[in-house]
Amino acid sequence: MHRVRADDLSRLPELLQSARDLAAREPAGLAERPVVRLDDAPEREDLPAEGVGAGGALERFAERWAPGFSGSAGPRYLGFVTGGTTPAALAGDWLTSTYDQNVINAVRASSAVR
């Protein structure tokens, strides 16, 4: 079982705003980002002995991984026809992750089936 850092819970609105800001900047840079990345992934690193919290993880993602992603969310990408997300789909994905429900139709104990 994972533990949530206490300061992550108290800073949740700020952390979500940081994630939102990072996500909102992404489409603005699509024209400069290659559709296909042929360079190597960053070198492997050992995980830290202690967690860095949500803010540290978000910063690490922005510095280490986001710059290496391809520009596949733009209209220039015709590969797998995955396309980019829409604002409604992104918001729905956030809510899906937030509520984290396991809805079961056959059982009346489920959250949504009443």
C-alpha positions, 0 to 999 in steps of 0.5 A, spaced: 500 500 500 502 506 498 502 512 503 500 519 500 504 525 503 500 529 508 503 535 504 500 533 498 493 532 500 493 539 503 497 542 497 492 538 492 489 544 489 496 547 487 498 541 485 492 540 480 494 547 478 501 545 476 499 539 472 493 543 469 499 548 467 503 543 464 498 540 460 495 547 457 502 549 455 503 542 451 499 544 445 502 550 444 509 547 442 506 541 438 508 545 431 516 545 434 515 538 436 517 532 432 512 527 430 517 521 431 522 521 436 528 517 434 533 519 440 534 515 446 530 515 452 533 518 458 538 514 462 536 509 467 536 512 474 535 508 481 528 510 484 530 514 491 529 511 497 524 516 499 518 519 495 519 526 493 511 527 493 506 529 487 510 536 486 517 533 486 514 527 481 510 532 477 517 537 476 521 530 474 516 528 469 516 535 466 524 535 466 525 528 464 520 525 460 515 530 457 521 533 453 522 527 449 515 525 447 513 526 440 508 531 437 503 525 436 497 530 439 497 534 433 494 534 426 501 532 423 501 525 426 497 520 421 500 513 425 495 509 429 490 515 428 490 516 436 489 523 435 489 528 441 485 528 447 479 533 447 478 538 453 472 534 455 475 527 454 481 530 459 476 533 464 473 526 464 479 523 465 481 527 471 474 526 474 475 518 473 481 518 476 479 522 482 473 518 483 476 512 482 470 507 482 469 500 481 462 500 478 459 493 478 452 492 474 450 486 477 451 488 484 446 493 488 452 495 492 455 499 486 456 507 487 452 508 480 447 503 480 441 504 485 
